Amino acid sequence: MPVSKKRINNSQPTKSKKISTQLGGDKGPSPRWFVVTMTSLMVLGVLLIVLNYLTLLPGSVSRWYLWGGLAMIGAGFLMTTEYR
């Protein structure tokens, strides 16, 4: 039966694998305008969709209002990934 190779003894200590060292730096908390913009986009998107289905917007029920509202909600959720 073949014999496996021996490990080479490395005299250097292993590097730390803590999550805090892998995150990339201290960016600090998010600015106030970021939080206001993020929540405003999501609230306005929902409001646009609701007003569209209640036919309170000009042009009756339109798919463009729906897509616009969904885009605003999506942009707000994408901003939440950068929230600190």
C-alpha positions as CSV (number, residue, x, y, z in Angstrom):
1,M,0.0,0.0,0.0
2,P,1.4,3.5,-0.9
3,V,2.5,5.8,1.9
4,S,1.0,9.3,2.1
5,K,3.3,12.3,2.0
6,K,4.3,13.9,5.2
7,R,3.1,17.4,6.0
8,I,5.7,20.2,5.9
9,N,6.0,21.9,9.2
10,N,5.3,25.6,8.7
11,S,6.8,27.8,11.5
12,Q,4.5,30.8,10.7
13,P,1.4,31.3,12.7
14,T,-1.9,31.0,10.9
15,K,-3.7,34.2,10.0
16,S,-6.9,35.3,11.9
17,K,-10.1,34.3,10.2
18,K,-12.4,36.5,12.2
19,I,-15.3,38.1,10.4
20,S,-14.5,41.5,11.6
21,T,-11.1,41.5,9.8
22,Q,-12.8,40.3,6.6
23,L,-15.5,43.0,6.3
24,G,-13.2,45.6,4.8
25,G,-13.0,48.5,7.1
26,D,-14.9,50.9,9.3
27,K,-17.3,52.9,7.2
28,G,-19.4,54.1,10.1
29,P,-23.1,54.5,10.2
30,S,-25.2,55.5,7.2
31,P,-25.9,59.2,6.8
32,R,-29.4,60.4,7.6
33,W,-30.2,61.3,4.0
34,F,-29.6,57.6,3.0
35,V,-32.1,56.3,5.4
36,V,-34.7,58.9,4.5
37,T,-34.2,58.2,0.7
38,M,-34.4,54.5,1.3
39,T,-37.7,54.6,3.2
40,S,-39.2,57.3,1.0
41,L,-38.6,55.2,-2.1
42,M,-40.3,52.2,-0.6
43,V,-43.3,54.1,0.8
44,L,-43.8,56.1,-2.4
45,G,-43.7,52.9,-4.4
46,V,-46.4,51.3,-2.3
47,L,-48.4,54.5,-2.4
48,L,-48.1,54.7,-6.2
49,I,-49.4,51.1,-6.6
50,V,-52.3,51.6,-4.2
51,L,-53.4,54.9,-5.8
52,N,-53.2,53.3,-9.2
53,Y,-55.6,50.5,-8.2
54,L,-57.9,53.0,-6.6
55,T,-58.0,54.9,-9.9
56,L,-56.9,58.2,-8.2
57,L,-54.1,58.8,-10.6
58,P,-54.6,60.4,-14.0
59,G,-54.9,58.0,-16.9
60,S,-57.0,55.4,-15.2
61,V,-55.3,52.1,-14.2
62,S,-52.0,51.9,-16.0
63,R,-49.3,49.3,-16.0
64,W,-46.7,52.1,-16.1
65,Y,-47.7,53.2,-12.6
66,L,-47.4,49.6,-11.4
67,W,-43.9,49.2,-12.9
68,G,-42.9,52.6,-11.6
69,G,-44.0,51.6,-8.1
70,L,-42.3,48.3,-8.3
71,A,-39.1,49.9,-9.5
72,M,-39.2,52.4,-6.5
73,I,-39.8,49.5,-4.0
74,G,-36.9,47.5,-5.6
75,A,-34.5,50.5,-5.5
76,G,-35.4,51.0,-1.8
77,F,-34.7,47.3,-1.1
78,L,-31.4,47.5,-3.0
79,M,-30.4,50.4,-0.8
80,T,-31.0,48.3,2.3
81,T,-28.1,46.1,1.4
82,E,-25.8,49.1,1.9
83,Y,-27.4,50.3,5.1
84,R,-25.0,50.3,8.1
